[in-house]
Amino acid sequence: MTAPEAAVSELYRCLSLEQRTAAVKLLLDREPKFRSSMVRRFVLRAGGFRPETLRGWPSSRMAAEVARRRLETMYDEAFLLLAFYAEVEPAIQVAFLNAVGVPHENATVSKDLVPPYASEEEVRRALSALHEQFGQDALPYLRCLALLASDEWPGMYAALDAIGEAIVAEASPHAGLGEVVQEKEAAEEELLLGEEPIYRLAPPGKGELHLLDDVVTVALINSANHIDSGLPPEAARRLVAEFVRVNGQRHQSWFAAGLYRSLFDDQGVAPGPGESEGARRWFLAGRVVGLMRSGDVQGIVALYDAEPLVKSLGNDGIGPSHEAAAHVFSALWAVERFNEAIGFLTAEAIANSPRIGSRVLELATGLLALRDWDHARPAFDLLWTGLEHLREHGDSGLEPLRPTIERRQAHCRRLAGEFQAACAILEPLIQDESVDPDVRGMMLVDLALMDAGFRELAEVGLPPDRGEAGRVASALDGVEEKLDSAIRLDPDGAAHAHYLLGVRELLRENGGAARRHLERALSAFRSRPEVYTRQGLLKQATLCEALAVCLEHDSTKAPAGVRAAANVLMGSSVEELRIPGWMLESVLTGIAMIDQDLATGLAEQLLRERPGEVVEQFVSLADVLPPVALALAGIAADPDRPVERRLQAAFRAIPALIDHEELDRADGLLSMVLEQAMRGVGRSDAINLLSRCGSLLQLREVEELKLMEAQLRLADGDTGGAIGLWNQLALQLLAREFPWERTEAAGIVERLEELPEALEVVAPLRARLTKAEERLEPPRPPTTSTPIRLLVVGGDEGQARYEAEIRQVLATDAPYIAVEFITTGWSSNWSSKAEEVVRRLDHADGLVMHYFIRTMFGRTVRKAAGSKPWRSVGGHGRDGILRGIYACAAAVAPDR
């Protein structure tokens, strides 16, 4: 660690536990990468928790544990200091920025400013003002600023000197702040530096710590932690000096000296050059324990690197090795020096110290949970070597851990794909009846997994391809005997076996059998969420169970169960909702049998969250399943979606909606498609849809469809195609029975006359139209005096301009006829107009309908008219509308 880095670290350690917790929480909330690194560091350094459990902790709890255990590294500390002074407790930084005259927002300097932000004189004045306002409380902040931002605030060190603080060259944060006064204890210090002790109470030997050592150790720890009634630091120092002086030849007494040095950071405490290696080993063991008690993992690693004797503390697991080796191993493991951690320990140390073996097992299991089996594997191999060492000496101290250690060994090899090596470890254990049946059952499932070609349970899921699903089911068939044996060995705990059998049945869409197995598996999974949240296995099993319930074709199945399963599927996140396409039809059908709205909601969610994966499957299902067609319609009608996505869904949904007799929805989508096509979006697809009108005739009249197709073709540059369609429609109209029906071709003829390319076609059409108009008799009102009220519905602006003239004609020729006009235009949103027409029909005797009207709108209005007479307009223009009015009046009059 360089001097500036050490200074930053010292400054950070000056913060209280509460202050450090607040800074850590701030970064946990704001920086996902920081949170991920803290989870990994917690597993490697502290152990005892699985990564999934830690990820689920709230930030407040995680921050408290990180700060308490001192998991922050020196690389984090600079960012945490900045975050603390800028956001957690920004008062001093705000005051400094105000004093120096630099604009800021919430204690943060504007990004538009370029450093340096102030002159040396401005900095000096600001520091003087800050010192007057905050006193000594401002000094840690100012030192932090000097260390981390001296280029931005020139003259910072000189300014600090000017207010009376002695800042050493490396900007040591603690200069003058409570150092240990050593002059008063010169005699004790001389003894600690290696003077020959007066008394030798015990001969040299490896020994163990005894009650007296424990008493001294507790006294030192209480003193360092400022426990009430604990020794003052000076008294603790004298206690250690006396303890070593009186018992110095007893090497383990030096453990207390090493503990004191680390807890109190007293650099003058150490064995002298004349002390034996045994004394130094005990001293270093005490130092390691003290550093671990202080949470100083980096300090242990630095000691390991600097002191060759520390490397020897992992040799035998006895005496100083027993006290310190687990901590040295933990520190190396925490900084991810895995190979050195494994090399540090011997099989003898594992065999002699259960403390060491348990710590290695705990940390290696944590690393395995992080799926780093390459580094975890040597640790389990080391543990196994320790077991073998015990066996050779007839000791069974670690024997209860043997099945766990060997299974973890096999687990590492299984994850690495070394199935043969893993099987060689597991098979003898399975045959060993001294091993607990539940452990043997789990090992049988491990063998079954490998026989089926899988490395771990989470790999056995729902393949996206039906063929692959069949192959997985067949592979699980081949291991059914092992799975059944595992269930017989442990009927209450064979969750893994039930899960595999449940997935197999689900892959074959056998809902009932799958549900029965998966319920058993999930019961166990939910009882240990900290284990089965790993790799999302709990969520995956929950999804599989919900799918099984939806697939269960049992007439007695409870609707509530299906609804609950559907809600599980709908409540899944984008990552979790992984219903394979080949299963969609069966799942949605099962839900739709109970609740079609739920099925539609699930289909909409799938389309919304996984469009790239499921749209193709939905295209083939829309004709079969109404919920899918309705879901596609919902996507197409959503104005917040990209228009390309809306059109893609609409082109598939329209024919499916017609097949399912959802005509109103289909008509609305057709209007949207045509409007977009006229804007140039999806025009080719719209032309293709209209040219195969087929089922569209249930929505619109053929003339309307062909007219729209002609307009689109003309807009698309296909002038010849448009002329051909218009010519065909005009000829059909001119061939009708009544002259006023033939004159309906007038609008088409006029449109063709605007196109130079249509000159040869339009001449004969115009001649036939002229003859029809010449033979057209003027409209004649019926002979009645009964008052008649008629509602004239439809048309656009072109027809609306005739309204005033029609009223004048009626006032002269048929004053007994009162008319009310409702112009509808061509808007696709015709429902509000239809409601208005239905309301006004209550006060009308008859209904006159324009040709210029939406087909579905016309059907709705005609149905609402009931027994009231209705007629269509009788031709083109004013006279055509009058003919419709007179025809409807004549139909009404006989009833009066």
Residue pairs with C-beta under 8 A, 6 or more apart in sequence:
1 9
1 74
1 298
1 302
3 169
3 170
3 171
3 172
4 147
4 170
4 171
5 74
6 170
6 172
7 143
7 147
7 170
7 171
7 172
7 173
8 74
8 77
8 78
8 81
8 144
8 147
8 148
8 173
9 74
9 77
10 172
10 173
10 174
11 77
11 81
11 140
11 143
11 144
11 147
11 173
12 20
12 72
12 77
12 80
12 81
14 140
14 173
14 174
15 23
15 81
15 84
15 140
17 67
17 68
19 84
19 88
19 89
20 67
20 72
20 80
20 84
21 63
21 64
21 66
21 67
21 68
22 63
22 84
22 88
22 89
23 80
23 81
23 83
23 84
23 88
24 38
24 62
24 63
24 66
24 67
24 72
24 80
25 59
25 60
25 62
25 63
26 83
26 84
26 87
26 88
27 34
27 76
27 79
27 80
27 83
28 34
28 35
28 38
28 59
28 62
28 63
28 66
29 59
34 76
35 55
35 59
35 62
38 62
38 66
38 71
39 51
39 54
39 55
40 51
40 370
41 71
41 73
41 334
42 49
42 54
42 65
42 66
42 69
42 71
43 49
43 50
43 51
43 54
43 366
43 367
43 369
43 370
44 333
44 334
44 336
44 363
44 366
44 367
45 69
45 71
45 297
45 330
45 331
45 333
45 334
46 65
46 69
46 71
47 330
47 359
47 362
47 363
47 366
48 362
48 366
49 366
49 530
50 366
50 369
50 530
50 531
50 533
50 534
51 366
51 369
51 370
51 534
52 369
52 530
52 533
52 534
53 530
53 533
54 62
56 533
57 65
65 71
66 72
68 295
69 295
70 294
70 295
70 296
70 297
71 295
72 80
73 298
74 298
78 148
81 144
81 148
82 144
82 148
85 92
85 93
85 107
85 141
85 144
86 93
86 107
86 108
87 106
87 107
90 106
90 107
92 130
92 134
92 137
92 138
92 141
93 107
93 141
94 104
94 107
95 129
95 130
95 133
95 134
96 126
96 127
96 130
96 141
96 142
96 145
97 104
97 107
97 109
99 125
99 126
99 129
99 130
100 117
100 118
100 122
100 123
100 125
100 126
100 153
101 118
101 122
102 109
102 113
102 117
102 118
103 109
103 110
103 113
104 110
109 117
115 151
115 152
116 151
116 152
116 153
116 154
117 152
117 153
118 126
118 153
118 154
119 154
119 155
120 154
120 155
120 158
120 159
121 155
123 153
123 154
123 155
123 156
123 159
124 155
124 158
124 159
124 162
127 142
127 156
127 159
127 160
127 162
127 163
128 159
128 162
128 163
130 138
130 142
131 138
131 139
131 163
139 160
139 165
139 177
140 173
142 156
142 160
143 160
143 167
143 171
143 173
145 153
145 156
146 153
146 156
146 157
146 160
146 167
146 171
147 171
147 173
149 156
150 156
150 157
157 167
157 171
160 167
161 167
165 175
165 176
166 175
166 176
167 175
168 175
180 233
180 237
180 264
180 265
180 266
182 189
182 266
182 268
184 234
185 234
185 237
185 238
185 241
188 237
188 238
188 241
188 242
189 241
189 268
191 197
191 241
191 244
191 245
192 240
192 241
192 244
192 257
192 268
192 269
192 270
193 268
193 270
193 272
194 270
194 271
194 272
194 273
194 274
194 275
195 272
196 274
197 244
197 245
197 246
197 247
197 248
197 249
198 245
198 246
199 245
199 246
199 247
199 248
199 249
200 248
200 249
200 250
201 246
201 247
201 249
201 250
202 247
202 249
202 250
203 249
204 249
204 251
204 276
204 278
205 251
205 278
206 251
206 278
206 318
206 319
206 320
207 250
207 251
207 252
207 319
208 252
208 318
208 319
208 322
209 217
209 252
209 255
209 323
210 252
213 252
213 253
213 255
213 256
216 239
216 240
216 243
216 256
217 255
217 256
217 259
219 230
219 231
219 236
219 239
220 231
220 236
220 239
220 240
220 256
220 259
220 260
220 263
221 259
221 263
221 293
222 229
222 230
222 231
223 230
223 231
223 232
223 233
223 235
223 236
223 263
224 236
224 263
224 264
224 293
224 294
231 239
233 264
236 260
236 264
237 260
237 264
237 266
237 269
240 256
240 257
240 260
240 269
243 253
243 256
243 257
244 253
244 254
244 256
244 257
247 253
248 254
248 279
251 276
251 278
251 279
251 281
251 282
252 282
252 319
252 320
253 282
254 271
254 275
254 279
254 280
254 282
254 283
254 286
255 282
255 283
255 285
255 286
255 289
255 320
255 323
256 286
257 269
257 270
257 271
257 283
257 286
258 269
258 282
258 283
258 284
258 285
258 286
258 287
258 288
258 289
258 290
259 286
259 287
259 289
259 290
259 293
260 266
260 269
260 286
260 290
261 267
261 269
261 270
261 286
261 287
261 290
262 286
262 287
262 288
262 289
262 290
262 291
262 293
262 294
262 296
262 299
263 290
263 293
263 294
270 283
271 279
271 280
271 283
275 283
277 309
280 309
281 309
281 312
281 313
281 319
281 320
282 319
282 320
284 303
284 307
284 309
284 310
284 313
284 320
284 324
285 313
285 319
285 320
285 321
285 323
285 324
286 323
286 324
287 303
288 300
288 303
288 310
288 313
288 323
288 324
288 327
288 328
289 323
289 324
289 327
291 297
291 299
291 300
291 303
291 327
292 300
292 327
292 330
292 331
297 330
297 331
297 334
297 335
298 335
300 327
300 328
300 331
301 331
301 332
301 335
301 337
303 310
304 310
304 311
304 328
304 331
304 332
304 344
310 324
310 328
311 344
313 320
313 321
313 324
313 325
313 328
313 344
314 321
314 325
314 328
314 329
314 344
314 345
314 346
314 349
314 356
315 321
315 346
315 348
315 349
316 346
316 348
316 349
316 352
317 325
317 346
317 348
317 349
317 350
317 351
317 352
317 353
317 356
318 352
318 353
321 349
321 352
321 353
321 356
322 352
322 353
322 355
322 356
325 344
325 345
325 349
325 353
325 356
326 353
326 355
326 356
326 359
326 360
328 344
329 341
329 344
329 345
329 356
329 359
329 360
329 363
330 359
330 363
332 338
332 340
332 341
332 344
333 341
333 363
333 367
338 367
338 375
338 378
338 379
339 375
339 378
341 379
342 378
342 379
342 382
345 356
345 360
345 382
347 382
347 385
347 386
347 388
347 389
348 386
348 389
349 356
349 386
350 356
350 357
350 360
350 382
350 383
350 385
350 386
350 387
350 389
350 398
351 357
351 386
351 387
351 389
351 390
351 393
351 395
351 397
351 398
354 397
354 398
357 383
357 386
357 398
357 401
360 379
360 382
360 383
361 379
361 383
361 401
361 404
361 405
361 408
363 379
364 376
364 379
364 380
364 383
364 408
365 376
365 408
367 375
367 376
367 379
368 376
368 408
368 411
368 412
369 534
371 415
371 535
373 411
373 412
373 415
373 416
374 416
376 408
376 412
377 409
377 412
377 413
377 416
380 405
380 408
380 409
380 412
381 409
383 398
383 401
383 405
384 405
384 406
384 409
386 398
387 398
387 399
387 401
387 402
387 405
390 396
390 397
390 398
390 399
398 405
403 429
403 435
403 436
403 439
404 439
406 425
406 426
406 429
407 425
407 426
407 429
407 439
407 442
407 443
407 446
409 425
410 421
410 422
410 423
410 425
410 426
410 443
410 446
411 422
411 446
413 419
413 421
413 422
413 425
414 422
414 446
414 449
414 450
414 455
414 456
415 455
415 456
417 455
419 450
422 446
422 450
423 447
423 450
426 443
426 446
426 447
427 447
429 435
429 439
429 440
429 443
430 440
430 443
430 444
430 447
432 440
437 489
437 490
438 489
438 490
438 493
440 489
440 490
441 485
441 486
441 487
441 489
441 490
441 493
441 494
441 497
442 486
442 490
442 496
444 482
444 483
444 485
444 486
444 489
444 497
445 457
445 482
445 483
445 486
445 494
445 496
445 497
445 500
447 479
447 482
448 479
448 482
448 483
448 486
448 497
448 500
449 455
449 456
449 457
449 460
449 479
449 500
451 478
451 479
451 482
452 460
452 472
452 475
452 476
452 478
452 479
452 500
453 475
454 460
456 535
457 496
457 499
457 500
457 537
458 534
458 535
458 536
458 537
458 540
460 472
460 476
460 499
460 500
460 503
461 503
461 540
461 578
462 469
462 503
462 506
462 507
462 544
462 547
462 578
462 579
462 580
462 583
463 469
463 472
463 507
463 580
464 580
464 581
464 582
464 613
465 580
465 582
466 580
466 582
469 507
469 580
469 582
470 507
472 503
472 504
472 507
473 504
473 507
473 508
476 483
476 500
476 501
476 503
476 504
477 504
479 500
480 501
483 494
483 497
483 500
483 501
484 497
486 494
486 496
486 497
487 494
487 497
487 498
493 524
495 520
495 521
495 523
495 524
495 525
496 521
498 517
498 518
498 520
498 521
499 517
499 518
499 521
499 525
499 541
501 517
502 513
502 514
502 515
502 516
502 517
502 518
502 520
502 521
502 544
502 545
502 548
503 514
503 518
503 544
504 514
505 511
505 513
505 514
505 517
505 548
506 514
506 518
506 544
506 547
506 548
506 551
509 551
509 583
509 586
510 551
511 547
511 548
511 549
511 550
511 551
511 552
511 553
511 554
511 590
512 548
512 552
512 553
512 554
514 544
514 545
514 547
514 548
514 551
515 545
515 548
515 549
515 552
518 541
518 544
518 545
518 548
519 545
521 541
522 538
522 541
522 542
522 545
525 532
525 537
525 538
525 541
526 532
526 538
529 538
532 538
532 541
533 539
536 575
536 576
539 572
539 576
540 576
542 568
543 568
543 569
543 572
543 576
543 577
543 578
543 579
545 565
545 568
546 565
546 566
546 568
546 569
547 565
547 569
547 579
547 583
547 587
549 557
549 561
549 562
549 564
549 565
550 562
550 565
550 566
550 569
550 586
550 587
550 590
550 591
551 583
551 586
551 587
551 590
552 590
553 590
559 594
559 595
562 590
562 591
562 593
562 594
562 595
563 594
563 595
563 598
565 591
566 591
566 595
566 598
566 599
566 601
566 602
567 598
569 577
569 579
569 587
569 602
570 598
570 601
570 602
570 605
574 609
574 610
577 605
577 606
577 609
577 610
579 587
579 606
581 613
581 614
581 616
581 617
582 617
584 606
584 614
584 617
584 618
584 621
585 621
585 624
585 625
588 599
588 602
588 603
588 621
588 625
588 627
588 628
589 599
589 625
591 598
591 599
591 602
591 627
592 599
592 625
592 626
592 627
596 626
596 627
599 625
599 627
600 626
600 627
600 630
600 631
600 634
602 627
603 618
603 625
603 627
603 628
603 630
603 631
603 632
604 630
604 631
604 634
604 635
606 614
606 618
606 631
607 614
607 615
607 618
607 631
607 632
607 634
607 635
607 649
608 635
611 645
615 648
615 649
618 628
618 631
618 632
618 652
619 652
621 628
622 628
622 629
622 632
622 652
622 653
622 656
623 629
623 655
623 656
623 659
626 660
626 662
628 656
629 653
629 656
629 657
629 659
629 660
629 662
630 657
630 662
630 665
632 649
632 650
632 652
632 653
632 656
633 649
633 650
633 653
633 657
633 662
633 665
633 666
633 669
635 641
635 645
635 646
635 649
636 646
636 647
636 649
636 650
636 653
636 669
636 672
637 646
637 665
637 668
637 669
637 672
638 646
643 676
643 681
643 682
644 681
644 682
646 672
647 673
647 676
647 681
647 682
647 685
650 669
650 672
650 673
651 673
651 682
651 685
651 689
653 665
653 666
653 669
654 666
654 669
654 670
654 673
654 689
654 696
655 666
655 694
655 695
657 663
657 665
657 666
657 669
658 666
658 695
658 696
658 698
658 699
659 695
663 698
663 699
663 856
664 856
666 699
667 699
667 700
667 828
667 854
667 855
667 856
668 828
668 829
670 696
670 699
670 700
670 828
671 827
671 828
671 854
672 828
673 682
673 686
673 689
674 686
674 708
674 712
675 828
676 682
676 686
677 683
677 685
677 686
677 687
677 712
677 715
678 711
678 712
678 715
680 715
683 712
683 715
683 716
684 716
686 712
687 709
687 712
687 713
687 716
689 696
690 696
690 705
690 706
690 708
690 709
690 712
691 709
693 702
693 705
693 706
696 705
697 705
699 855
699 856
700 854
700 855
701 855
703 729
703 732
703 733
704 855
706 725
706 728
706 729
707 725
707 726
707 729
707 748
709 725
710 721
710 722
710 725
710 726
710 729
711 722
713 719
713 721
713 722
713 725
714 722
719 755
719 757
720 757
723 752
723 755
723 757
723 758
723 761
726 748
726 751
726 752
726 758
727 752
727 758
727 761
727 765
729 745
729 748
730 745
730 748
730 749
730 752
730 765
731 765
733 741
733 742
733 744
733 745
733 748
734 742
734 745
734 765
734 768
734 769
734 772
735 742
736 742
736 744
739 772
739 773
739 775
739 776
739 777
740 776
740 874
740 875
740 879
740 880
740 883
741 874
741 875
742 768
742 769
742 772
743 769
743 772
743 773
743 776
743 875
743 876
743 880
744 851
744 875
744 876
744 880
745 765
745 769
745 772
746 769
746 773
746 876
746 877
747 876
748 765
749 762
749 765
749 766
749 769
752 758
752 761
752 762
752 765
753 762
753 766
776 875
776 879
778 879
779 874
779 879
779 882
779 883
779 886
780 886
781 810
781 813
781 814
781 817
781 886
781 889
782 814
782 886
782 889
782 890
782 893
784 816
784 889
784 890
784 893
784 896
785 816
786 816
786 893
786 896
787 816
787 818
788 816
788 817
788 818
788 845
788 846
788 889
788 892
788 893
788 896
789 818
789 819
789 820
789 843
789 844
789 845
789 846
790 817
790 818
790 819
790 820
790 844
790 845
790 846
790 847
790 848
790 885
790 888
790 889
790 892
791 819
791 820
791 822
791 837
791 840
791 841
791 844
791 846
791 847
791 848
792 819
792 820
792 821
792 822
792 848
792 850
792 881
792 884
792 885
793 822
793 824
793 837
793 847
793 848
793 849
793 850
793 853
793 861
794 822
794 823
794 824
794 849
794 850
794 851
794 852
794 853
794 858
795 823
795 824
795 825
795 850
795 852
795 853
796 823
796 824
796 825
796 826
796 852
797 823
797 825
798 852
799 823
799 850
799 852
799 881
800 821
800 823
802 877
802 878
802 881
803 821
805 878
806 819
806 878
806 881
806 882
806 885
807 819
809 878
809 882
810 817
810 819
810 885
814 886
814 889
817 885
817 889
819 848
819 885
820 840
820 844
822 833
822 836
822 837
822 840
824 830
824 833
824 850
824 853
824 854
824 857
826 852
826 854
827 833
828 854
830 854
830 856
830 857
833 857
834 857
834 860
834 861
834 864
837 861
837 864
838 861
838 864
841 847
841 861
841 864
841 865
841 868
844 868
845 868
845 869
845 892
846 868
846 869
846 870
846 871
846 888
846 889
846 891
846 892
847 861
847 862
847 865
847 868
847 869
847 870
847 871
847 888
848 870
848 871
848 872
848 873
848 881
848 884
848 885
848 888
849 858
849 861
849 862
849 870
849 871
849 872
849 873
849 884
850 872
850 873
850 881
851 872
851 873
862 870
869 888
869 891
869 892
870 888
871 884
871 887
871 888
871 891
872 884
873 880
873 881
873 883
873 884
874 880
874 881
874 882
874 883
874 884
874 887
875 883
